[in-house]
Amino acid sequence: DLYSLPKDKAKLQSEDLLHKLGLWQEKDKRVEYLSGGMQRRFNLAMATVHSPKLLILDEPTANLDQESKRLVFTFLEGLL
């Protein structure tokens, strides 16, 4: 509702983002039970669900392990 996306489009976009950010298997968990790195990736998914024209990030990979950093950078490159 926040971004005025139709529910069906928001659902498809959310599912796609969860897959791309390696969070699909965690989709039924509450965010507070996810690891810090997963929470960061979830925040990135929330920030991009409406396909913004401009995305400003402040150290999106701070405190992430190497695999998570690679996943985030690959995701961000895909947005270009």
PDB file of N, CA, C and O in Angstrom, chain B, residues numbered from 101:
ATOM      1  N   ASP B 101       0.816  -1.194   0.000  1.00  0.00           N
ATOM      2  CA  ASP B 101       0.000   0.000   0.000  1.00  0.00           C
ATOM      3  C   ASP B 101       0.865   1.265   0.000  1.00  0.00           C
ATOM      4  O   ASP B 101       0.490   2.282  -0.584  1.00  0.00           O
ATOM      5  N   LEU B 102       2.022   1.190   0.660  1.00  0.00           N
ATOM      6  CA  LEU B 102       2.885   2.359   0.797  1.00  0.00           C
ATOM      7  C   LEU B 102       3.291   2.926  -0.558  1.00  0.00           C
ATOM      8  O   LEU B 102       3.332   4.144  -0.729  1.00  0.00           O
ATOM      9  N   TYR B 103       3.590   2.063  -1.518  1.00  0.00           N
ATOM     10  CA  TYR B 103       4.051   2.517  -2.829  1.00  0.00           C
ATOM     11  C   TYR B 103       2.958   2.488  -3.891  1.00  0.00           C
ATOM     12  O   TYR B 103       3.239   2.701  -5.071  1.00  0.00           O
ATOM     13  N   SER B 104       1.738   2.231  -3.495  1.00  0.00           N
ATOM     14  CA  SER B 104       0.584   2.174  -4.410  1.00  0.00           C
ATOM     15  C   SER B 104       0.782   1.154  -5.526  1.00  0.00           C
ATOM     16  O   SER B 104       0.364   1.383  -6.661  1.00  0.00           O
ATOM     17  N   LEU B 105       1.416   0.036  -5.207  1.00  0.00           N
ATOM     18  CA  LEU B 105       1.565  -1.048  -6.176  1.00  0.00           C
ATOM     19  C   LEU B 105       0.327  -1.936  -6.120  1.00  0.00           C
ATOM     20  O   LEU B 105      -0.189  -2.211  -5.037  1.00  0.00           O
ATOM     21  N   PRO B 106      -0.146  -2.380  -7.263  1.00  0.00           N
ATOM     22  CA  PRO B 106      -1.236  -3.361  -7.237  1.00  0.00           C
ATOM     23  C   PRO B 106      -0.767  -4.611  -6.485  1.00  0.00           C
ATOM     24  O   PRO B 106       0.395  -5.002  -6.598  1.00  0.00           O
ATOM     25  N   LYS B 107      -1.655  -5.229  -5.728  1.00  0.00           N
ATOM     26  CA  LYS B 107      -1.270  -6.361  -4.881  1.00  0.00           C
ATOM     27  C   LYS B 107      -0.621  -7.498  -5.663  1.00  0.00           C
ATOM     28  O   LYS B 107       0.344  -8.099  -5.192  1.00  0.00           O
ATOM     29  N   ASP B 108      -1.140  -7.798  -6.849  1.00  0.00           N
ATOM     30  CA  ASP B 108      -0.556  -8.898  -7.617  1.00  0.00           C
ATOM     31  C   ASP B 108       0.865  -8.567  -8.078  1.00  0.00           C
ATOM     32  O   ASP B 108       1.738  -9.436  -8.061  1.00  0.00           O
ATOM     33  N   LYS B 109       1.102  -7.327  -8.485  1.00  0.00           N
ATOM     34  CA  LYS B 109       2.440  -6.917  -8.901  1.00  0.00           C
ATOM     35  C   LYS B 109       3.384  -6.892  -7.709  1.00  0.00           C
ATOM     36  O   LYS B 109       4.535  -7.312  -7.828  1.00  0.00           O
ATOM     37  N   ALA B 110       2.925  -6.412  -6.573  1.00  0.00           N
ATOM     38  CA  ALA B 110       3.750  -6.366  -5.360  1.00  0.00           C
ATOM     39  C   ALA B 110       4.141  -7.778  -4.930  1.00  0.00           C
ATOM     40  O   ALA B 110       5.273  -8.006  -4.503  1.00  0.00           O
ATOM     41  N   LYS B 111       3.213  -8.722  -5.042  1.00  0.00           N
ATOM     42  CA  LYS B 111       3.499 -10.110  -4.671  1.00  0.00           C
ATOM     43  C   LYS B 111       4.563 -10.699  -5.584  1.00  0.00           C
ATOM     44  O   LYS B 111       5.520 -11.304  -5.101  1.00  0.00           O
ATOM     45  N   LEU B 112       4.416 -10.534  -6.888  1.00  0.00           N
ATOM     46  CA  LEU B 112       5.399 -11.054  -7.837  1.00  0.00           C
ATOM     47  C   LEU B 112       6.765 -10.403  -7.631  1.00  0.00           C
ATOM     48  O   LEU B 112       7.790 -11.085  -7.625  1.00  0.00           O
ATOM     49  N   GLN B 113       6.773  -9.104  -7.466  1.00  0.00           N
ATOM     50  CA  GLN B 113       8.023  -8.381  -7.275  1.00  0.00           C
ATOM     51  C   GLN B 113       8.698  -8.821  -5.967  1.00  0.00           C
ATOM     52  O   GLN B 113       9.915  -9.005  -5.931  1.00  0.00           O
ATOM     53  N   SER B 114       7.928  -8.987  -4.918  1.00  0.00           N
ATOM     54  CA  SER B 114       8.476  -9.415  -3.631  1.00  0.00           C
ATOM     55  C   SER B 114       9.083 -10.810  -3.728  1.00  0.00           C
ATOM     56  O   SER B 114      10.176 -11.051  -3.216  1.00  0.00           O
ATOM     57  N   GLU B 115       8.387 -11.716  -4.374  1.00  0.00           N
ATOM     58  CA  GLU B 115       8.902 -13.078  -4.538  1.00  0.00           C
ATOM     59  C   GLU B 115      10.201 -13.068  -5.333  1.00  0.00           C
ATOM     60  O   GLU B 115      11.151 -13.766  -4.979  1.00  0.00           O
ATOM     61  N   ASP B 116      10.248 -12.285  -6.399  1.00  0.00           N
ATOM     62  CA  ASP B 116      11.446 -12.181  -7.222  1.00  0.00           C
ATOM     63  C   ASP B 116      12.618 -11.646  -6.402  1.00  0.00           C
ATOM     64  O   ASP B 116      13.728 -12.173  -6.483  1.00  0.00           O
ATOM     65  N   LEU B 117      12.374 -10.606  -5.619  1.00  0.00           N
ATOM     66  CA  LEU B 117      13.434 -10.021  -4.806  1.00  0.00           C
ATOM     67  C   LEU B 117      13.932 -10.995  -3.736  1.00  0.00           C
ATOM     68  O   LEU B 117      15.134 -11.074  -3.484  1.00  0.00           O
ATOM     69  N   LEU B 118      13.029 -11.725  -3.115  1.00  0.00           N
ATOM     70  CA  LEU B 118      13.448 -12.702  -2.106  1.00  0.00           C
ATOM     71  C   LEU B 118      14.341 -13.779  -2.728  1.00  0.00           C
ATOM     72  O   LEU B 118      15.315 -14.210  -2.112  1.00  0.00           O
ATOM     73  N   HIS B 119      14.009 -14.210  -3.945  1.00  0.00           N
ATOM     74  CA  HIS B 119      14.854 -15.183  -4.643  1.00  0.00           C
ATOM     75  C   HIS B 119      16.220 -14.580  -4.955  1.00  0.00           C
ATOM     76  O   HIS B 119      17.250 -15.188  -4.667  1.00  0.00           O
ATOM     77  N   LYS B 120      16.228 -13.393  -5.539  1.00  0.00           N
ATOM     78  CA  LYS B 120      17.480 -12.753  -5.951  1.00  0.00           C
ATOM     79  C   LYS B 120      18.410 -12.467  -4.777  1.00  0.00           C
ATOM     80  O   LYS B 120      19.631 -12.520  -4.926  1.00  0.00           O
ATOM     81  N   LEU B 121      17.849 -12.169  -3.626  1.00  0.00           N
ATOM     82  CA  LEU B 121      18.653 -11.821  -2.463  1.00  0.00           C
ATOM     83  C   LEU B 121      18.872 -13.002  -1.520  1.00  0.00           C
ATOM     84  O   LEU B 121      19.339 -12.825  -0.395  1.00  0.00           O
ATOM     85  N   GLY B 122      18.536 -14.202  -1.979  1.00  0.00           N
ATOM     86  CA  GLY B 122      18.808 -15.402  -1.195  1.00  0.00           C
ATOM     87  C   GLY B 122      17.996 -15.525   0.072  1.00  0.00           C
ATOM     88  O   GLY B 122      18.466 -16.081   1.065  1.00  0.00           O
ATOM     89  N   LEU B 123      16.789 -15.015   0.045  1.00  0.00           N
ATOM     90  CA  LEU B 123      15.946 -15.026   1.245  1.00  0.00           C
ATOM     91  C   LEU B 123      14.681 -15.870   1.098  1.00  0.00           C
ATOM     92  O   LEU B 123      13.861 -15.917   2.015  1.00  0.00           O
ATOM     93  N   TRP B 124      14.519 -16.525  -0.023  1.00  0.00           N
ATOM     94  CA  TRP B 124      13.264 -17.239  -0.279  1.00  0.00           C
ATOM     95  C   TRP B 124      12.967 -18.284   0.798  1.00  0.00           C
ATOM     96  O   TRP B 124      11.830 -18.397   1.255  1.00  0.00           O
ATOM     97  N   GLN B 125      13.979 -19.044   1.202  1.00  0.00           N
ATOM     98  CA  GLN B 125      13.760 -20.091   2.201  1.00  0.00           C
ATOM     99  C   GLN B 125      13.418 -19.524   3.579  1.00  0.00           C
ATOM    100  O   GLN B 125      12.971 -20.260   4.459  1.00  0.00           O
ATOM    101  N   GLU B 126      13.626 -18.224   3.768  1.00  0.00           N
ATOM    102  CA  GLU B 126      13.326 -17.579   5.046  1.00  0.00           C
ATOM    103  C   GLU B 126      12.016 -16.788   5.001  1.00  0.00           C
ATOM    104  O   GLU B 126      11.699 -16.070   5.949  1.00  0.00           O
ATOM    105  N   LYS B 127      11.263 -16.911   3.928  1.00  0.00           N
ATOM    106  CA  LYS B 127      10.099 -16.046   3.678  1.00  0.00           C
ATOM    107  C   LYS B 127       9.022 -16.118   4.758  1.00  0.00           C
ATOM    108  O   LYS B 127       8.262 -15.164   4.923  1.00  0.00           O
ATOM    109  N   ASP B 128       8.940 -17.203   5.482  1.00  0.00           N
ATOM    110  CA  ASP B 128       7.892 -17.344   6.488  1.00  0.00           C
ATOM    111  C   ASP B 128       8.339 -16.955   7.893  1.00  0.00           C
ATOM    112  O   ASP B 128       7.568 -17.054   8.848  1.00  0.00           O
ATOM    113  N   LYS B 129       9.589 -16.511   8.013  1.00  0.00           N
ATOM    114  CA  LYS B 129      10.104 -16.117   9.329  1.00  0.00           C
ATOM    115  C   LYS B 129       9.870 -14.632   9.570  1.00  0.00           C
ATOM    116  O   LYS B 129       9.814 -13.838   8.631  1.00  0.00           O
ATOM    117  N   ARG B 130       9.735 -14.273  10.826  1.00  0.00           N
ATOM    118  CA  ARG B 130       9.642 -12.863  11.200  1.00  0.00           C
ATOM    119  C   ARG B 130      11.035 -12.253  11.057  1.00  0.00           C
ATOM    120  O   ARG B 130      12.038 -12.904  11.350  1.00  0.00           O
ATOM    121  N   VAL B 131      11.088 -11.016  10.609  1.00  0.00           N
ATOM    122  CA  VAL B 131      12.359 -10.360  10.318  1.00  0.00           C
ATOM    123  C   VAL B 131      13.273 -10.322  11.538  1.00  0.00           C
ATOM    124  O   VAL B 131      14.485 -10.481  11.394  1.00  0.00           O
ATOM    125  N   GLU B 132      12.730 -10.117  12.723  1.00  0.00           N
ATOM    126  CA  GLU B 132      13.589 -10.022  13.905  1.00  0.00           C
ATOM    127  C   GLU B 132      14.307 -11.328  14.233  1.00  0.00           C
ATOM    128  O   GLU B 132      15.250 -11.331  15.025  1.00  0.00           O
ATOM    129  N   TYR B 133      13.871 -12.447  13.629  1.00  0.00           N
ATOM    130  CA  TYR B 133      14.536 -13.728  13.854  1.00  0.00           C
ATOM    131  C   TYR B 133      15.581 -14.043  12.789  1.00  0.00           C
ATOM    132  O   TYR B 133      16.245 -15.077  12.866  1.00  0.00           O
ATOM    133  N   LEU B 134      15.735 -13.177  11.804  1.00  0.00           N
ATOM    134  CA  LEU B 134      16.751 -13.366  10.777  1.00  0.00           C
ATOM    135  C   LEU B 134      18.095 -12.858  11.283  1.00  0.00           C
ATOM    136  O   LEU B 134      18.158 -12.030  12.192  1.00  0.00           O
ATOM    137  N   SER B 135      19.170 -13.365  10.680  1.00  0.00           N
ATOM    138  CA  SER B 135      20.502 -12.869  11.043  1.00  0.00           C
ATOM    139  C   SER B 135      20.621 -11.412  10.604  1.00  0.00           C
ATOM    140  O   SER B 135      19.805 -10.920   9.824  1.00  0.00           O
ATOM    141  N   GLY B 136      21.641 -10.730  11.112  1.00  0.00           N
ATOM    142  CA  GLY B 136      21.846  -9.328  10.749  1.00  0.00           C
ATOM    143  C   GLY B 136      22.031  -9.141   9.251  1.00  0.00           C
ATOM    144  O   GLY B 136      21.499  -8.193   8.674  1.00  0.00           O
ATOM    145  N   GLY B 137      22.782 -10.037   8.618  1.00  0.00           N
ATOM    146  CA  GLY B 137      22.998  -9.949   7.175  1.00  0.00           C
ATOM    147  C   GLY B 137      21.714 -10.162   6.389  1.00  0.00           C
ATOM    148  O   GLY B 137      21.475  -9.489   5.386  1.00  0.00           O
ATOM    149  N   MET B 138      20.900 -11.086   6.838  1.00  0.00           N
ATOM    150  CA  MET B 138      19.613 -11.323   6.170  1.00  0.00           C
ATOM    151  C   MET B 138      18.694 -10.125   6.345  1.00  0.00           C
ATOM    152  O   MET B 138      17.970  -9.754   5.421  1.00  0.00           O
ATOM    153  N   GLN B 139      18.718  -9.523   7.517  1.00  0.00           N
ATOM    154  CA  GLN B 139      17.895  -8.330   7.743  1.00  0.00           C
ATOM    155  C   GLN B 139      18.322  -7.202   6.810  1.00  0.00           C
ATOM    156  O   GLN B 139      17.478  -6.471   6.292  1.00  0.00           O
ATOM    157  N   ARG B 140      19.625  -7.058   6.595  1.00  0.00           N
ATOM    158  CA  ARG B 140      20.124  -6.027   5.680  1.00  0.00           C
ATOM    159  C   ARG B 140      19.656  -6.283   4.256  1.00  0.00           C
ATOM    160  O   ARG B 140      19.251  -5.359   3.551  1.00  0.00           O
ATOM    161  N   ARG B 141      19.713  -7.541   3.839  1.00  0.00           N
ATOM    162  CA  ARG B 141      19.242  -7.888   2.489  1.00  0.00           C
ATOM    163  C   ARG B 141      17.742  -7.705   2.373  1.00  0.00           C
ATOM    164  O   ARG B 141      17.247  -7.295   1.324  1.00  0.00           O
ATOM    165  N   PHE B 142      17.009  -8.004   3.444  1.00  0.00           N
ATOM    166  CA  PHE B 142      15.564  -7.784   3.447  1.00  0.00           C
ATOM    167  C   PHE B 142      15.247  -6.297   3.309  1.00  0.00           C
ATOM    168  O   PHE B 142      14.324  -5.920   2.587  1.00  0.00           O
ATOM    169  N   ASN B 143      16.008  -5.459   3.997  1.00  0.00           N
ATOM    170  CA  ASN B 143      15.822  -4.007   3.879  1.00  0.00           C
ATOM    171  C   ASN B 143      16.068  -3.544   2.445  1.00  0.00           C
ATOM    172  O   ASN B 143      15.370  -2.662   1.946  1.00  0.00           O
ATOM    173  N   LEU B 144      17.053  -4.135   1.790  1.00  0.00           N
ATOM    174  CA  LEU B 144      17.331  -3.807   0.398  1.00  0.00           C
ATOM    175  C   LEU B 144      16.150  -4.216  -0.495  1.00  0.00           C
ATOM    176  O   LEU B 144      15.781  -3.490  -1.418  1.00  0.00           O
ATOM    177  N   ALA B 145      15.574  -5.364  -0.216  1.00  0.00           N
ATOM    178  CA  ALA B 145      14.395  -5.796  -0.974  1.00  0.00           C
ATOM    179  C   ALA B 145      13.242  -4.818  -0.780  1.00  0.00           C
ATOM    180  O   ALA B 145      12.567  -4.451  -1.742  1.00  0.00           O
ATOM    181  N   MET B 146      13.019  -4.400   0.454  1.00  0.00           N
ATOM    182  CA  MET B 146      11.937  -3.448   0.725  1.00  0.00           C
ATOM    183  C   MET B 146      12.176  -2.122   0.010  1.00  0.00           C
ATOM    184  O   MET B 146      11.236  -1.488  -0.468  1.00  0.00           O
ATOM    185  N   ALA B 147      13.444  -1.707  -0.059  1.00  0.00           N
ATOM    186  CA  ALA B 147      13.769  -0.423  -0.685  1.00  0.00           C
ATOM    187  C   ALA B 147      13.624  -0.457  -2.200  1.00  0.00           C
ATOM    188  O   ALA B 147      13.500   0.592  -2.832  1.00  0.00           O
ATOM    189  N   THR B 148      13.637  -1.639  -2.784  1.00  0.00           N
ATOM    190  CA  THR B 148      13.598  -1.736  -4.246  1.00  0.00           C
ATOM    191  C   THR B 148      12.313  -2.362  -4.788  1.00  0.00           C
ATOM    192  O   THR B 148      12.171  -2.508  -6.002  1.00  0.00           O
ATOM    193  N   VAL B 149      11.399  -2.724  -3.937  1.00  0.00           N
ATOM    194  CA  VAL B 149      10.187  -3.422  -4.387  1.00  0.00           C
ATOM    195  C   VAL B 149       9.368  -2.575  -5.366  1.00  0.00           C
ATOM    196  O   VAL B 149       8.656  -3.131  -6.202  1.00  0.00           O
ATOM    197  N   HIS B 150       9.453  -1.273  -5.283  1.00  0.00           N
ATOM    198  CA  HIS B 150       8.672  -0.391  -6.149  1.00  0.00           C
ATOM    199  C   HIS B 150       9.489   0.132  -7.335  1.00  0.00           C
ATOM    200  O   HIS B 150       9.059   1.056  -8.026  1.00  0.00           O
ATOM    201  N   SER B 151      10.673  -0.461  -7.572  1.00  0.00           N
ATOM    202  CA  SER B 151      11.552  -0.083  -8.693  1.00  0.00           C
ATOM    203  C   SER B 151      11.820   1.428  -8.721  1.00  0.00           C
ATOM    204  O   SER B 151      11.439   2.115  -9.669  1.00  0.00           O
ATOM    205  N   PRO B 152      12.475   1.931  -7.683  1.00  0.00           N
ATOM    206  CA  PRO B 152      12.725   3.375  -7.625  1.00  0.00           C
ATOM    207  C   PRO B 152      13.687   3.831  -8.721  1.00  0.00           C
ATOM    208  O   PRO B 152      14.558   3.073  -9.148  1.00  0.00           O
ATOM    209  N   LYS B 153      13.523   5.058  -9.163  1.00  0.00           N
ATOM    210  CA  LYS B 153      14.425   5.618 -10.172  1.00  0.00           C
ATOM    211  C   LYS B 153      15.766   5.982  -9.559  1.00  0.00           C
ATOM    212  O   LYS B 153      16.785   5.976 -10.250  1.00  0.00           O
ATOM    213  N   LEU B 154      15.777   6.298  -8.277  1.00  0.00           N
ATOM    214  CA  LEU B 154      16.989   6.679  -7.569  1.00  0.00           C
ATOM    215  C   LEU B 154      17.051   5.884  -6.264  1.00  0.00           C
ATOM    216  O   LEU B 154      16.072   5.801  -5.523  1.00  0.00           O
ATOM    217  N   LEU B 155      18.209   5.311  -6.006  1.00  0.00           N
ATOM    218  CA  LEU B 155      18.395   4.530  -4.786  1.00  0.00           C
ATOM    219  C   LEU B 155      19.682   5.004  -4.121  1.00  0.00           C
ATOM    220  O   LEU B 155      20.763   4.861  -4.692  1.00  0.00           O
ATOM    221  N   ILE B 156      19.577   5.558  -2.941  1.00  0.00           N
ATOM    222  CA  ILE B 156      20.734   6.046  -2.206  1.00  0.00           C
ATOM    223  C   ILE B 156      20.997   5.078  -1.058  1.00  0.00           C
ATOM    224  O   ILE B 156      20.138   4.853  -0.205  1.00  0.00           O
ATOM    225  N   LEU B 157      22.197   4.513  -1.053  1.00  0.00           N
ATOM    226  CA  LEU B 157      22.555   3.524  -0.042  1.00  0.00           C
ATOM    227  C   LEU B 157      23.764   4.010   0.746  1.00  0.00           C
ATOM    228  O   LEU B 157      24.704   4.555   0.167  1.00  0.00           O
ATOM    229  N   ASP B 158      23.748   3.820   2.040  1.00  0.00           N
ATOM    230  CA  ASP B 158      24.873   4.182   2.890  1.00  0.00           C
ATOM    231  C   ASP B 158      25.523   2.891   3.384  1.00  0.00           C
ATOM    232  O   ASP B 158      25.019   2.250   4.305  1.00  0.00           O
ATOM    233  N   GLU B 159      26.628   2.519   2.776  1.00  0.00           N
ATOM    234  CA  GLU B 159      27.376   1.317   3.121  1.00  0.00           C
ATOM    235  C   GLU B 159      26.483   0.063   3.150  1.00  0.00           C
ATOM    236  O   GLU B 159      26.295  -0.542   4.205  1.00  0.00           O
ATOM    237  N   PRO B 160      25.940  -0.319   2.000  1.00  0.00           N
ATOM    238  CA  PRO B 160      25.001  -1.442   1.966  1.00  0.00           C
ATOM    239  C   PRO B 160      25.611  -2.787   2.336  1.00  0.00           C
ATOM    240  O   PRO B 160      24.879  -3.734   2.623  1.00  0.00           O
ATOM    241  N   THR B 161      26.941  -2.888   2.334  1.00  0.00           N
ATOM    242  CA  THR B 161      27.550  -4.177   2.663  1.00  0.00           C
ATOM    243  C   THR B 161      28.330  -4.145   3.970  1.00  0.00           C
ATOM    244  O   THR B 161      29.091  -5.072   4.250  1.00  0.00           O
ATOM    245  N   ALA B 162      28.160  -3.103   4.772  1.00  0.00           N
ATOM    246  CA  ALA B 162      28.864  -3.031   6.057  1.00  0.00           C
ATOM    247  C   ALA B 162      28.466  -4.209   6.940  1.00  0.00           C
ATOM    248  O   ALA B 162      27.285  -4.524   7.087  1.00  0.00           O
ATOM    249  N   ASN B 163      29.460  -4.845   7.517  1.00  0.00           N
ATOM    250  CA  ASN B 163      29.271  -5.969   8.446  1.00  0.00           C
ATOM    251  C   ASN B 163      28.657  -7.216   7.815  1.00  0.00           C
ATOM    252  O   ASN B 163      28.111  -8.060   8.526  1.00  0.00           O
ATOM    253  N   LEU B 164      28.739  -7.344   6.493  1.00  0.00           N
ATOM    254  CA  LEU B 164      28.257  -8.553   5.833  1.00  0.00           C
ATOM    255  C   LEU B 164      29.433  -9.482   5.557  1.00  0.00           C
ATOM    256  O   LEU B 164      30.560  -9.028   5.357  1.00  0.00           O
ATOM    257  N   ASP B 165      29.161 -10.792   5.546  1.00  0.00           N
ATOM    258  CA  ASP B 165      30.201 -11.738   5.179  1.00  0.00           C
ATOM    259  C   ASP B 165      30.439 -11.660   3.668  1.00  0.00           C
ATOM    260  O   ASP B 165      29.653 -11.050   2.942  1.00  0.00           O
ATOM    261  N   GLN B 166      31.515 -12.275   3.204  1.00  0.00           N
ATOM    262  CA  GLN B 166      31.900 -12.164   1.797  1.00  0.00           C
ATOM    263  C   GLN B 166      30.812 -12.657   0.845  1.00  0.00           C
ATOM    264  O   GLN B 166      30.564 -12.029  -0.184  1.00  0.00           O
ATOM    265  N   GLU B 167      30.168 -13.758   1.172  1.00  0.00           N
ATOM    266  CA  GLU B 167      29.126 -14.299   0.300  1.00  0.00           C
ATOM    267  C   GLU B 167      27.939 -13.332   0.195  1.00  0.00           C
ATOM    268  O   GLU B 167      27.400 -13.117  -0.890  1.00  0.00           O
ATOM    269  N   SER B 168      27.543 -12.759   1.323  1.00  0.00           N
ATOM    270  CA  SER B 168      26.435 -11.804   1.318  1.00  0.00           C
ATOM    271  C   SER B 168      26.809 -10.537   0.552  1.00  0.00           C
ATOM    272  O   SER B 168      25.984  -9.980  -0.171  1.00  0.00           O
ATOM    273  N   LYS B 169      28.060 -10.079   0.712  1.00  0.00           N
ATOM    274  CA  LYS B 169      28.516  -8.903  -0.026  1.00  0.00           C
ATOM    275  C   LYS B 169      28.432  -9.150  -1.521  1.00  0.00           C
ATOM    276  O   LYS B 169      27.943  -8.306  -2.271  1.00  0.00           O
ATOM    277  N   ARG B 170      28.907 -10.301  -1.948  1.00  0.00           N
ATOM    278  CA  ARG B 170      28.866 -10.654  -3.366  1.00  0.00           C
ATOM    279  C   ARG B 170      27.419 -10.678  -3.875  1.00  0.00           C
ATOM    280  O   ARG B 170      27.126 -10.181  -4.963  1.00  0.00           O
ATOM    281  N   LEU B 171      26.539 -11.250  -3.089  1.00  0.00           N
ATOM    282  CA  LEU B 171      25.127 -11.328  -3.456  1.00  0.00           C
ATOM    283  C   LEU B 171      24.527  -9.932  -3.589  1.00  0.00           C
ATOM    284  O   LEU B 171      23.793  -9.667  -4.542  1.00  0.00           O
ATOM    285  N   VAL B 172      24.826  -9.044  -2.657  1.00  0.00           N
ATOM    286  CA  VAL B 172      24.293  -7.679  -2.691  1.00  0.00           C
ATOM    287  C   VAL B 172      24.841  -6.923  -3.898  1.00  0.00           C
ATOM    288  O   VAL B 172      24.087  -6.254  -4.606  1.00  0.00           O
ATOM    289  N   PHE B 173      26.166  -7.026  -4.140  1.00  0.00           N
ATOM    290  CA  PHE B 173      26.747  -6.319  -5.284  1.00  0.00           C
ATOM    291  C   PHE B 173      26.197  -6.850  -6.605  1.00  0.00           C
ATOM    292  O   PHE B 173      25.936  -6.072  -7.523  1.00  0.00           O
ATOM    293  N   THR B 174      26.021  -8.152  -6.709  1.00  0.00           N
ATOM    294  CA  THR B 174      25.431  -8.735  -7.923  1.00  0.00           C
ATOM    295  C   THR B 174      24.011  -8.218  -8.125  1.00  0.00           C
ATOM    296  O   THR B 174      23.617  -7.873  -9.239  1.00  0.00           O
ATOM    297  N   PHE B 175      23.252  -8.168  -7.038  1.00  0.00           N
ATOM    298  CA  PHE B 175      21.892  -7.642  -7.109  1.00  0.00           C
ATOM    299  C   PHE B 175      21.876  -6.189  -7.558  1.00  0.00           C
ATOM    300  O   PHE B 175      21.101  -5.812  -8.437  1.00  0.00           O
ATOM    301  N   LEU B 176      22.733  -5.374  -6.952  1.00  0.00           N
ATOM    302  CA  LEU B 176      22.774  -3.950  -7.288  1.00  0.00           C
ATOM    303  C   LEU B 176      23.212  -3.731  -8.732  1.00  0.00           C
ATOM    304  O   LEU B 176      22.678  -2.852  -9.407  1.00  0.00           O
ATOM    305  N   GLU B 177      24.177  -4.517  -9.220  1.00  0.00           N
ATOM    306  CA  GLU B 177      24.602  -4.401 -10.618  1.00  0.00           C
ATOM    307  C   GLU B 177      23.443  -4.744 -11.556  1.00  0.00           C
ATOM    308  O   GLU B 177      23.321  -4.170 -12.638  1.00  0.00           O
ATOM    309  N   GLY B 178      22.599  -5.680 -11.132  1.00  0.00           N
ATOM    310  CA  GLY B 178      21.447  -6.054 -11.945  1.00  0.00           C
ATOM    311  C   GLY B 178      20.404  -4.953 -12.053  1.00  0.00           C
ATOM    312  O   GLY B 178      19.568  -4.970 -12.957  1.00  0.00           O
ATOM    313  N   LEU B 179      20.452  -4.007 -11.145  1.00  0.00           N
ATOM    314  CA  LEU B 179      19.501  -2.885 -11.189  1.00  0.00           C
ATOM    315  C   LEU B 179      19.886  -1.836 -12.241  1.00  0.00           C
ATOM    316  O   LEU B 179      19.054  -1.030 -12.658  1.00  0.00           O
ATOM    317  N   LEU B 180      21.150  -1.858 -12.661  1.00  0.00           N
ATOM    318  CA  LEU B 180      21.623  -0.856 -13.623  1.00  0.00           C
ATOM    319  C   LEU B 180      21.031  -1.061 -14.993  1.00  0.00           C
ATOM    320  O   LEU B 180      21.330  -0.301 -15.915  1.00  0.00           O
TER     321      LEU B 180
END
